[in-house]
Structure formats: C-alpha cells, structure tokens
Amino acid sequence: MSTIFVGMLRKGFCVAVFLLFALFARELSGADLPTVRFGLAVNSMGESSHAAEAFTVVAQRPGATSEHLSFTVLLSYSGNAEYGVDYDPAPFSVVLTIPADSLDLSTTIPLTGIDDLDDEDAENILVELQPDDKYELSDPARVEIILVDNDDKMAPQIETQPQNALVMQGESAQFAVSAQGSEPLHYTWRKNGNEVYTAATNQYTTPLLTLADDGARYDCIVWNDAGSDSSAVAIVSVSERPTAPYIVTQPRATAVSKGDTASFVVVANGTEPLSYQWFADTGRLSGETLDTLVLSNRQIEHAGREYYCIISNDAGAVQTLGARLTVRPPTSQMLVVTGELLRGNGSAAADIDSQVVDMIVSLYPEPTGGAPVYTEQFKSENNRGVLVTNGSFGIHLGTGVTADDLGAAVRENPALYVSFTIAEPGEPGSILEPRTPLTASPYALSASSPIIRGALNPRDAGIDAAIGTYFVDTRNGDTWLKTFNTWVLEE
C-alpha cells in the first residue's frame, strides 16, 4: 500500500514539475511577448518650458486574450550637458497594463525642463528602452530630445518668403512665411507698410479684395525677444470678375427667295472675348463662329430650319432663341415702284452722294385703316437696302423679303395704296403718311424684267427704256435700273 502511495507522489511530482516548466517556457516565448517602442516625441523644448508630452511609450500585445497583460518598461537617460543634464528627474520605469479588451496601449512620459543659470549650448537628451525578458523591442527603441538654453536665444531668420498672389475681385489672398528662431515667434503682417494683423501664426488671409486693392504690397515682420527679420514684399493682383454673356438682340426669322442669301444676326454683351457658335436644328455649323450667320444659295429644302447661336466666355454661356428660315419659290411677277424722297425743307435726299436706306413697303386695299394685303422688306442686313440718288429711288416688289403673294395682292384688289416705312440701316423706322395710291406712281407688273447690255453708262448716255428695265455695263459689271425719271445704280 505504501509503495503505491509513494509511486503516486513521485508521479504527481513529475507532472507538477513539467507544468511549471511549460508555463515558464511560454512566458519567455518570443511569439507571446508584447512589443514596446517609442511613439510621439518632441523635437526640442526650452529649459524652462513645461512639456506636457515629452515622449510616448507604445506597447502592443501579440494577440487577443481575455486577461490583462501587465509588465514593467525600463528606461535610461543620457546627455551631453557640460553641467549635467538639465531636466527634472523622469521615471526610469513605468508599469504598463494592456486591458483584456485591447491589443495595444500608449502612455505619455513627462519631461520637465528647468532653468539653467549657466550659458551653454543646446543639450541633447537620449532616452532608450532597456531590454527586458518580459517584452521585446521594436523600432524606434530610442529618441533624442534637444534642450535649448534660455540664456542664448536666437533671433528670427526667415527661410521661406511670401509669394505674389493673383485673385479675382471678391476673393481673399493668402500669404505665408516660414522662419527659424527661439520661440515664441510673433508675426506682424503689413499692407503697403501699415500693420494689418499680428498673431502667433505664420499665415495671413486678407479680407475680400476689390479692384482698388490691385497692386497692394504685403510683407511680414517676424520677431521675438532676441530680434526681428522682415520678409520680401508680395504683390497681389486683383482682376475684374468676368460678366457672363447676355443677349441684347435675338436673331430674327428671315424669308428669302430660292437661290438668295439669308443672314441671321445676334447682338450680345459680356466680358470680352466673346465666342460665337451657330447651330441649326440639324446640328453644329462648322466654322460659323461670328456674330452674323450668312447662308448663301438657299434652296427650298432649307425652308423651315431654325438657327440659333451659343455665346460664351470664361464666365458662362447663353443660347439665343431659334430663328426660322423661310425659302419661297422665285416670284413670276414683279411690281416696280419708283418715287422721290424729300427732306423736310423740300430738297431732294441724297442730292450729293447716293444713300442706302431700309424700307418696308406695304400694300393696303384702303387709303386708311385696315390690314395690309402685302408687305415686303428691303433691308441692308439682307443685302436688300434701297439706293436713293438725288431723291429718286426704285423698288422691285417681289425681290425683297416677304412671305406674301404679290400676284394675288394685285389681282384680288382693284385699288392698292402704298405705305413706306423708311429708316437708316439698323435704326427704327418712320412711317410716311398719307398712303399713296399705287396709280400715282408708274409701275409695271410683268413676268420678267428686260435687260439691256452695253459698254456705257445709261444715265450719262441718256438711254431711254421702259420702267423696270435693267442695263448692264459690260465694262465693269455695274447694273442700272430704269425708274420713273432716271437710271439708278443698283448695289
């Protein structure tokens, strides 16, 4: 019986020794040890400044566990001070406990500088983590802190100058400098030599600037108890904020005869330069980038199309309304109307030099009131202005811009009265009253206009022909129209 008991004791002893050895081996295993390293560390501090955070020790556990992990971190200090390291004693060890619900922990170690009565250079403090078999070291394992002697302050020296700024009106400009010197450093910003801002920051943001601030000069004076340094001057350029384009005059619907040229004009304002791009309802018109769109040789298939323009600049863009093009077949009949244009004093208009005017001719069935049965425009913008020479002019109704049927107007109305609206090109017109009976002015309604050709000037030569006859001078291509009492050179 006793032999068995002793055997059991011996067996239990052997087991106990094995378990203790296993636990000890696990504690020293590198895979289970926490790692310790330095975290945040101040670069430098004054001897009499009290640093809230000199450096931080960070510990990390190797893996998750349900237990707290506690151990002691060892620290050592050394330095190069001539009269000893000038700082209050700091702890040479700290106990860290990583909570069970965390994988890491950091703690801040304070290092408080003291006043040094002796004038000496900056002192270096080297803080090292000391190896211990309860944790492993990880980089960084040491940090260096510089103590600056308060008795040897350094005056500021600017290293980075403020730069010129380019802004638009209504914006702020920002300037910055960087400087070295003993803390604390102060920054005084000036505008055109006058102080505008003083603070402990190296940056300055101006109030919102206007065009009056263009060319303003900004500089900074950096100073401390040991002296000051002035920066270079930075100049701010303030440019006018561009105005987006806006439409003054929309393009207008235009009606032309087959084969004629149609023009659309837009007038826009805004900050220059303005860019124009014309479009049709079929898409972008390549190369049409002026304020006037000129379309030559319009055919019946072009009728009904709408044209619009987009005007843009750096501030934005605007689109015009669409303007519709009407293309009508060439009329088979033409009504020639001639007349005299007199000034208010009774003298003939354009008695010295020929003059081109805009006219709108309307035919009415009554001498007063009512609506016109036919209206046609003769305007310079459509290359249809009316030439007046020594008071005389001639108009071919049926060759201008109209959507009405001239033949129907003549056939269906036994009497017609003519109303003229006359204006300088592009200006508002004046209606001439009273209406004139069409019979008061010789006219011809014909299928076509006769054409005479010759190498001479028909007016100078006194050539006689029916009203509405064209004469082509073969020497230079000039075309003349026979009116009631003279030949008129057509443009």
ROMIVO-534446 format. One record per residue (C-alpha): residue in one letter; x, y, z. Coordinates in steps of 0.05 Angstrom, whole numbers. Each point is the difference from the previous one (the first is absolute). Layout:
BEGIN
a; X; Y; Z
...
# end
This chain:
BEGIN
m; 0; 0; 0
s; 54; 48; 18
t; 39; -17; -62
i; -58; 19; -43
f; -9; 67; 38
v; 73; 18; -9
g; -5; -16; -73
m; -60; 46; -7
l; 37; 56; 36
r; 59; -8; -45
k; -45; -1; -61
g; -36; 64; 24
f; 67; 33; 12
c; 23; -14; -69
v; -64; 28; -30
a; 4; 63; 42
v; 71; 14; -21
f; -19; -9; -73
l; -58; 50; 5
l; 42; 53; 34
f; 54; -7; -53
a; -51; 6; -55
l; -30; 64; 29
f; 69; 30; 9
a; 19; -18; -71
r; -64; 32; -27
e; 14; 65; 38
l; 68; 6; -33
s; -24; -20; -70
g; 10; 57; -51
a; -67; -14; -32
d; -36; 17; 65
l; 40; 61; 22
p; -27; 70; -8
t; 39; 49; -43
v; 20; 69; 26
r; 22; 61; -41
f; 1; 76; 4
g; -58; 39; -30
l; -6; 76; -2
a; 61; 39; 24
v; 12; 75; 3
n; 59; 24; -42
s; 22; 56; 47
m; -22; 38; 61
g; 24; 60; 39
e; 32; -13; 67
s; -54; 38; 37
s; -58; -24; -43
h; -45; -54; 29
a; -14; -52; -52
a; -65; -37; 10
e; 25; -56; -46
a; 74; -13; -5
f; -7; -69; -31
t; -48; -58; -3
v; 11; -74; 12
v; -43; -47; -40
a; -11; -74; 18
q; -36; -52; -42
r; -21; -70; 20
p; 13; -56; -50
g; -72; -22; -4
a; -69; 3; 31
t; -10; -28; 70
s; -52; 3; 55
e; 50; 23; 53
h; 37; 65; 15
l; 73; 1; -19
s; 45; 38; 50
f; 75; 10; -3
t; 53; 52; 17
v; 35; 41; -54
l; 71; 22; 16
l; 28; 68; -22
s; 69; 30; 2
y; 23; 72; -12
s; 66; 31; -22
g; 23; 68; -25
n; 57; 46; -19
a; -12; 59; 46
e; 63; 33; 26
y; -30; 9; 68
g; -44; -61; -1
v; -65; -15; -34
d; -46; 57; 19
y; -68; -32; 10
d; -40; -23; 59
p; 6; -73; 15
a; -44; -43; -44
p; -23; -71; 15
f; 49; -55; -16
s; -55; -50; -5
v; -74; -1; -12
v; -50; -56; 10
l; -45; -12; -60
t; -64; -39; 2
i; -34; -17; -65
p; -74; -12; 14
a; -31; -66; -19
d; -43; 32; -52
s; 57; 37; -35
l; 60; -19; -42
d; 43; 61; 15
l; 13; 55; 50
s; 38; 66; 0
t; 22; 43; 59
t; 31; 69; 1
i; 64; 12; 39
p; 8; 73; 22
l; 68; 33; -3
t; 2; 69; 34
g; 58; 46; -16
i; 29; 45; 54
d; 35; 68; -1
d; 75; -5; -12
l; 38; 58; 29
d; 61; -14; -44
d; 5; 22; -72
e; 14; -61; -42
d; -18; -32; -66
a; -61; -43; -12
e; 0; -66; 38
n; -19; -68; -29
i; -39; -50; 41
l; -1; -71; -25
v; -55; -45; 27
e; 6; -75; -12
l; -43; -60; 13
q; 40; -52; 39
p; -9; -73; -20
d; -38; -43; 49
d; -20; -73; -6
k; -73; 19; 11
y; -7; 38; -67
e; 33; 9; -67
l; 25; 66; -31
s; -25; 28; -65
d; 25; 59; -41
p; 8; 53; 23
a; 32; -21; 65
r; 29; 68; 17
v; -16; 74; -11
e; 41; 64; 5
i; -25; 65; 33
i; 36; 66; -6
l; -1; 49; 57
v; 9; 73; -23
d; 38; 46; 47
n; -46; 57; 20
d; 61; 46; 11
d; 20; -6; -74
k; -63; 18; -40
m; 4; 3; -76
a; -29; 58; -40
p; -50; -19; -55
q; 26; -15; -70
i; -51; -6; -57
e; 12; -61; -43
t; -61; 1; -47
q; -26; 66; -28
p; -73; 17; -14
q; -19; -9; -74
n; -38; 47; -46
a; -75; -15; -5
l; -49; 5; -59
v; -74; 3; 19
m; -66; 25; -28
q; -40; 56; 32
g; -41; -27; 59
e; 53; -52; 18
s; 52; -2; 56
a; 75; -8; -8
q; 43; -44; 44
f; 73; 12; 20
a; 48; -41; 42
v; 72; 1; 25
s; 43; -49; 37
a; 54; 20; 49
q; 50; -29; 49
g; 15; 30; 68
s; -12; -7; 74
e; -72; -9; 19
p; -47; 33; 7
l; 0; 32; -68
h; -48; 57; -17
y; -24; 20; -70
t; -21; 70; -19
w; -31; 6; -70
r; -1; 67; -36
k; -37; 27; -61
n; 35; 57; -36
g; 43; 11; 62
n; -59; 3; 49
e; -11; -54; 53
v; -63; -41; -13
y; 9; -64; 40
t; 44; -27; 57
a; -4; -71; 26
a; 40; -61; 18
t; -13; -31; -68
n; 42; 4; -62
q; -60; 5; -47
y; -45; 59; -18
t; -66; 1; -39
t; -23; 68; -25
p; -71; 25; 3
l; -40; -4; -66
l; 38; 42; -50
t; -26; 52; -50
l; 30; 29; -63
a; 27; 57; 43
d; 46; -52; 33
d; 34; -17; -65
g; 75; 9; 8
a; -2; 1; 77
r; 67; -19; 33
y; 1; -49; 58
d; 59; -19; 44
c; 12; -31; 69
i; 44; 17; 59
v; 19; -61; 42
w; 25; 17; 70
n; 16; -27; 70
d; 37; 24; 61
a; 67; -7; -37
g; -16; 41; -63
s; -40; 2; -65
d; 4; -14; -74
s; -40; 30; -57
s; -26; -40; -59
a; 2; 18; -73
v; -61; 37; -29
a; -55; -41; -33
i; -47; 36; -49
v; -73; -18; -9
s; -32; 8; -69
v; -76; 7; 0
s; -35; -11; -66
e; -71; 18; -18
r; -49; -58; 7
p; -25; -14; -71
t; -73; 12; -18
a; -35; -59; -33
p; -28; 14; -69
y; -72; 24; -8
i; -43; 11; -61
v; -16; 72; -23
t; -33; -16; -66
q; -24; -69; -20
p; 8; -26; -71
r; -63; 12; -41
a; -39; -46; -46
t; 20; 12; -72
a; -36; -13; -66
v; 38; -1; -66
s; -13; -23; -71
k; 31; -63; -26
g; 74; 9; -16
d; 7; 62; 44
t; 43; 12; 60
a; -29; -2; 71
s; 32; 35; 59
f; -12; -7; 75
v; 31; 49; 49
v; 6; -3; 76
v; 22; 57; 45
a; 29; -20; 68
n; 37; 34; 56
g; 47; -27; 54
t; 74; 0; 18
e; 42; -7; -62
p; 21; -42; -35
l; -67; -30; -19
s; -2; -64; -41
y; -57; -15; -48
q; -22; -67; -27
w; -60; -7; -46
f; -45; -62; -3
a; -57; -23; -44
d; -53; -48; 25
t; 41; -51; -39
g; 62; 11; 42
r; 62; 43; 8
l; 21; 44; -59
s; 75; -9; -9
g; 39; 65; -8
e; -59; 45; 16
t; 31; 37; 59
l; -18; 73; -12
d; -59; 42; 26
t; -31; -3; -70
l; -19; -65; -35
v; -1; 7; -76
l; -31; -56; -41
s; 6; 6; -75
n; -40; -34; -55
r; -59; -21; 43
q; -44; -53; -32
i; -71; -24; 13
e; 26; -59; 41
h; 31; 50; 49
a; -68; 29; 16
g; -26; -10; 71
r; 68; -8; 32
e; 14; 37; 65
y; 67; 31; 16
y; 27; 21; 68
c; 66; 22; 30
i; 37; -15; 65
i; 42; 57; 26
s; 52; -15; 54
n; 58; 28; 39
d; 39; -19; 63
a; -60; 17; 44
g; -53; -42; -35
a; -42; -9; -62
v; -69; 19; -27
q; -42; -26; -57
t; -44; 41; -46
l; -70; -16; -20
g; -9; -37; -66
a; -11; 41; -63
r; -38; -34; -57
l; 20; 4; -73
t; -53; 6; -54
v; 20; -15; -72
r; -53; 16; -52
p; 1; -15; -74
p; 21; 59; -43
t; -61; 42; -18
s; -20; 1; -73
q; -24; 71; 6
m; 32; 65; 21
l; -29; 68; 17
v; 47; 59; -10
v; -15; 59; 45
t; 39; 64; -8
g; -3; 63; 39
e; 35; 62; 28
l; 26; 8; 70
l; 2; 72; 24
r; 27; 33; 62
g; -44; 41; 47
n; 21; 64; -37
g; -22; -29; -66
s; 70; -13; -27
a; 17; -68; -30
a; 31; -51; 47
a; 69; -27; -20
d; 10; 58; -47
i; 76; -3; 8
d; 17; -73; 12
s; -44; -60; -10
q; -28; -29; 64
v; -26; -70; 18
v; -61; -2; 45
d; -43; -56; 29
m; -72; -2; -24
i; -62; -40; 16
v; -53; 5; -54
s; -71; -18; 17
l; -60; -3; -48
y; -69; 15; 28
p; -68; -6; -33
e; -24; 64; 35
p; 31; 69; 7
t; -6; -3; 77
g; -8; -55; 52
g; -4; -74; -13
a; 55; -51; -7
p; 51; -4; -57
v; -11; -53; -53
y; 74; -1; -17
t; 63; 19; 38
e; 72; -4; -23
q; 65; 19; 34
f; 61; 32; -34
k; 54; 2; 53
s; 75; 7; -2
e; 10; -59; 47
n; -29; -45; -55
n; 39; 36; -55
r; -67; 31; -24
g; 8; 72; 20
v; -30; 53; -46
l; 48; 47; -36
v; -22; 73; -1
t; 34; 47; -50
n; -18; 74; -4
g; -67; -16; 34
s; -20; -55; -48
f; -7; -74; 15
g; -29; -61; -33
i; -25; -64; 33
h; -14; -67; -31
l; -55; -30; 42
g; 8; -75; -1
t; 76; 1; 8
g; 4; 18; 74
v; -18; -41; 62
t; -73; -18; 4
a; -46; -59; 14
d; -58; 30; -40
d; -24; -13; -71
l; 10; 64; -42
g; -39; -26; -59
a; -60; -17; 43
a; 2; 68; 33
v; -3; 36; -67
r; -52; -46; -31
e; -48; 0; 58
n; 0; 74; 17
p; -25; 50; -52
a; 33; 57; 38
l; 65; -1; 40
y; 32; 52; 45
v; 74; 0; 16
s; 29; 13; 69
f; 75; 10; 10
t; 38; -9; 64
i; 70; 30; -9
a; 60; -3; 47
e; 75; 6; 3
p; 30; -71; -3
g; -11; -34; 67
e; -40; 58; 30
p; -74; 4; 17
g; -42; 22; -59
s; -50; 55; -13
i; -66; -11; -37
l; -13; 49; -56
e; -71; 26; -1
p; -48; 3; -34
r; -3; -64; -41
t; 10; 11; -74
p; -45; -29; -53
l; 40; -50; -40
t; -24; 34; -64
a; 35; 63; 22
s; 67; -31; -16
p; 13; -34; -67
y; 9; -74; 10
a; 5; -62; -43
l; -23; -70; 17
s; 37; -48; -45
a; 25; -71; -4
s; 72; 22; -2
s; 43; 62; -4
p; 31; 17; -68
i; 75; 5; 0
i; 43; 44; -46
r; 75; -7; -4
g; 52; 49; -26
a; 68; 31; 14
l; -25; 66; 27
n; -35; 36; 57
p; -74; 2; -18
r; -15; 61; 43
d; 57; 41; -31
a; -17; -26; -69
g; -75; 17; 8
i; -22; -70; -19
d; -77; -4; -1
a; -35; -64; 23
a; -62; -24; 35
i; -5; 6; 75
g; 28; -62; 33
t; 51; -12; -55
y; 70; -22; 22
f; 63; 25; -36
v; 66; -37; 11
d; 63; 39; -14
t; 45; -53; -32
r; 63; 40; 17
n; -6; -8; 75
g; -61; -42; 14
d; -41; 58; 30
t; -75; -12; -1
w; -48; 58; -10
l; -76; 2; 10
k; -45; 45; -40
t; -48; 38; 46
f; -52; 52; -14
n; 47; 55; -20
t; 72; -27; 3
w; 46; -59; 3
v; 20; -24; 71
l; 64; -38; 13
e; -16; -63; 39
e; 47; -27; 54
# end
